[in-house]
Structures are given as structure tokens and as C-alpha cells.
Amino acid sequence: MTVIYPDDFRGARVESRTLITASRNLIPTLREREEEAERHRRLPEATSLDLRRTGVARLLQPESFGGAEGSLEHLVDVLVPIASGCPSTAWCLAQYLFHNYMIAHWPVEAQREVWSDPTHLVSGILVPRLGTARQVDGGYELSGQWPFVSGVQASDWCILAGMVEQDSAPDEERYFLVPTASLTILDTWNPIGLHGSGSHDVTVDRIFVPEYLTLSIRHMKGGDFPGKSLNRSALFRPPLLMISGILPAACLIGMTEGMFEQFLLQSRGRKALRTSEDTANYPTHQMRVGEVSASLQAAEMLIRADCREIMEFAAADSTYSPMERSNYRSNSAFAGQLARQAAEIVWDLIGARGAYATNCIARYYRDIAVASRHTAINWEVNATEHGRARLRLPLTNPSL
């Protein structure tokens, strides 16, 4: 591949396997920083520096701009273990990974600007109805307020979504790359879980965004896109929002695996308060532990299989039918549901000891409760959309 590092390029290309190893090596350190992240409601500065230093956010970044240009399944390899160590870090990393992946579809001029430093982190919020834009000379004027912008305080750039007002045609859904320094970050993130994700609101008022830093929704559905002249790999061919559920599902699986592992550690030698019997000897206890294990394995196998199949279709330069587009989103939501249900079993098994806020199992439970609300893994919404496709009815999600 032709390498077009900018003249002031800092750093070197990274390799997928190196990033996977680096992400796993971070787990003990991330666990040590969980309380700091929760207390300050953002990623610790040391953690954001670690993400830049290791290059893990560059997993799907194009090779030509210092990235690993890995595969979709590598997302699972990285996010599951990181989420088991620190759910908030994984949640922010999922945003940085996916938004870097998106930027490969932007015009090359935009890629040059964003990745003038390949370690840049990109946050974002993909809810177009909350922003309004109008076309002006050379670009667009954007205004709006968006919630849930995870990891924004540590980021260098942010992707915002808005509807472009048009007089003679329906409003157009468009995405805007904006320097984080140009945003106003509102201190709104006071959640019950994922405290460290710093998912605050952001606002802009009539900010100018050059044309080359914007992308229409039509370029995110597979097929042609402005960045294709450079990024021809099969990795960049699938519709963007078709795969977006894989990342939060992987995070949810990792969080539940971390919760489960802590439960197993606490269960060693644990005795019932009233009878002093070893709770691990209860057959019902053992059966529920087996159910959690099977649920987590099934959830991870499902999204891994989808990652492989999506890449196979992309390598063959195939198009994705409405049934396939909705199927992958639905499968990710189902994997998330399996993980959430497994977490509920663990929560029941830990009993009254889970009531203590100091018990890390309670923290995992709160994080999972928040993470499972993400629209990309909302079971009812995504299963209904796939059900429509199976019944040969048109999709209602315009982003698919």
C-alpha cells in the first residue's frame, strides 16, 4: 500500500497483534485506576496517555496513516479484555476505534488533517436529529447540543451529526469532523455507572465546518465513499452503522466476564451466613454458574462469527441486503442481551454482599446497567427491524 504519512508524521505504523497484546497488558493498571476514573467522571490522564502510547485506538486506522488496518474480529480481541479490566476505558476506546474507522471514509484531505498526528483520539455522537446545519460558501454552519459524548475530554477531534436544511429536497443527514477544542463541553455526566467514560453533553453554535471535513450518510452505507481512492481494503467496504453494534456488545461481554471472574474469586470459601455451608457446593449454584459461562461463550462466538462473515462478504466485494444489514445489528443486540442476562444471574448469586458499594461486583453491575442502554444493542429496536426484513417489509432505520 502507498504510504502517505504527512511531512510532520510522529510515530510509526502499528501491528494488530502488538495492539492486542498491549491491550491485555494494560488490564492490571486499568483496574488500579478505576476508582480515580469514577471519582473524576472521566478517564485518568495516565489512561488516555496509555491509549496513545500503545496505539491501541489505531487498530482499524488505515496503514497509510500509521494504523494497523486490522480486522473486525480484532475489535473483539481488544475490547473484551479491556472491558473486563475497566469498563469505562473500554467504552471510550470503543468510540475512538469506531470513529477512526469512520474517518477512513472521509476525503483524503480530512484524513491528512486529523491524522497529522496518528495518535489523535476521536470522540463523537451519531444522533443527527440533534444538530442542524445549513450550507454556506465552502462548507456548512453547524449548531446543536448532543448528549453521551463518551471520552470527549481526552479526545482531539469529535464527529457530530446533523440534518442539513434544504429548500427543495428532504433534509440531508450529514456527519461533521470538528476539533474538540472548538466544542463547549457541558458538565452533565452524573450517572449510576460508567462514571469514568465522561459522557458529557457537547454544544456548538454556528460553527463553520469545511466541506472536506463532512460526510453524507449515503457514503456510510457501503459502496463508494470519498476515501475509497486511498483505502481500498475490504475492511472499509461494509456499511458503517451495520457493524456499530459489535463494539458495545463486545464491551458488555467483557464487563460481564470481569464481573463473573470477581464473583468466582469471592466464592472460594464463601459460606452461607445462616448455615455456614460452602455455597459452591449448592447444585443450583453450580448450574447457574454453568449458565453464565455458556451465555458468555455463546455471545462472544456470535459476534466473532458475524465479524468473520462480514469480512468474507467484503473481500468478495458483495453488497449487503436489508436482511443482512439488520441481521448483524440484531445479532449484536442479542449478544448484548445474553451478556446482560448473565450479569443478572451473577448479581443474584452474590446475594446481600452485592449491596456494598465497595464491592467491585456492584460497580460492574452498575456499569453494565448503563452500557446495555446503548441504542446499537437495544434488543427491542434491532430485533424488530430485523423481523421486518425477514417478513419482507422495508427497513425503517435510515442509517441502514
Secondary structure, 3 states (H helix, E strand, C coil): CCCCCCCCCCCCCCCHHHHHHHHHHCHHHHHHCHHHHHHHCCCCHHHHHHHHHHCHHHCCCCHHHCCCCCCHHHHHHHHHHHHHHCHHHHHHHHHHHHHHHHHCCCCHHHHHHHCCCCCCCEEEECCHHHEEEEEECCEEEEEEEEEEECCHHHCCEEEEEEEECCCCCCCEEEEEEEEHHHCEEECCCCCCCCHHHCCEEEEEEEEEEEHHHEEEHHHHCCCCCHHHHCCCCHHHCCCCCCCCCHHHHHHHHHHHHHHHHHHHHHHCCCECCCCCCEHHHCHHHHHHHHHHHHHHHHHHHHHHHHHHHHHHHHHCCCCCCHHHHHHHHHHHHHHHHHHHHHHHHHHHHHHHHHHCCCCHHHHHHHHHHHHCCCHHHCHHHHHHHHHHHHCCCCCCCCCC
